């Protein structure tokens, strides 16, 4: 799955537990009629993917939805969801975007003056 939007916030990398579990969160605001602020977490070595990005930058993030079950000491079962990012790409247009320039109107072209009917077309098709 993918999310597209503008980076609103990039948090610092945080380390948890004795084994050094690392997590870094980013908030992306979607560009739709009712914009959503989506929290995406990057974990372990994927936290470094956010180093080259900053707030205000349009991005596309590839994500996985994760869910887990937890039973509290009173025996009640709870369910939690998370959105984990595994790739992030900038959506900013580059100068060489590969699009063709617009075609000028017909009036911009001059008519051929020296056209002779006896000139034959030697193209093979």
N, C-alpha and C positions, 0 to 999 in steps of 0.2 A: 504494500500500500504506500501511497505518497501523500504528503501534505505540501501545499504551496502557500506562501504568504510572506510577510515581512517580519524580520526579527524584531521583537519588542525588547527582549532582555536575554542576556547570556550570563548565567551565574558562574561563580568560580568552581573549580574542581574540588570536591569534598571527598575525604577518605574516611572509611568506617571500618571498625573491627580490627582485630589483631592481625588479620591476613592482608589488610590494606585494600579492601574493596573500594574502588573509585567510582564516583558518579558526578556528572555535570548536567545541569538542566538548561534548556533554552525555551523561551516562550515565542511562538510564532502567531501573528495575527493574520487570519485569512482575509482574502479580498473578495467578499461576497455581500449580498444585500444586508445580511445580519452577521458582521464580522465576529469570528470566534477567536478567543485567545487560548491556544493549544499548548500545553506543557509537554515537552518531549525530553526524555532523559537519555543521555549517552553514558554507557558504562565501560569500565576498565580501559582498554587501549583506545576505544572509540571516543573518549573524552577529548583527545588531542585533535580530532577532526574540527572542533569548534574554534581552534586557535586563530584561524585566518578570517573569521567572520566577526561582524560588529552590528549593533542595533541599527535599524533602518535599511538593512540590506535585504532585497528580495531573494528568497531561496526556495528550493524544492528539497524536502527531506524524505528519504525512504525509511519506512517504519515497520515495526512488528507490534501487534497488539499482544500483551501478556496478561494473563489472569492467574490468580492464585487463591487458594482456600486456606483459612486460618481458623482454628478453634480456640477461643479464649478460655481462661481458667474456670469460668462458670459453665462451660460446655456449649456455648453459643457459637455457631459457625458463621464466619464472615467471609465475604468475597471482595477481592481488590483487583482493580485493573490498572495497567500502566501502559504507556506508549514509549517504546524504545526505538531510538534512531540508530541506524547503522550506516547511513551515507547522507551527505549534505552537499548540494550543488548551488552555485550562484545562478540567479536568473537574470542578471544584468546583461543587457545587449552589448555586444562588442561592435567595434566599427565595421568589421567585415562580417556582417550578419548573414551574408549569403543570399539576401533577397535581391531581386532584379530591380533596377531603377524604373520609375514610371516611363511609359512610352509617350513621346511628345504628340500633340494633336496633328491631324493630317495637314492642317494649314502650315505647319512648320517645314514641310517638305516642298521643294521646288519641282515643278513638272519637268520631264525630260524634253529638251528642245530639238536635239539632233538625232532623233530616232528614225531609222530607215527601215522600211518594210522588207527590203531585199536582204538585210542582215539575217542570217539564219542562226538558229539555235543549235549548237553542236553538243549539247548535254546529252548523255546516254540514257536519260530517263524522261 
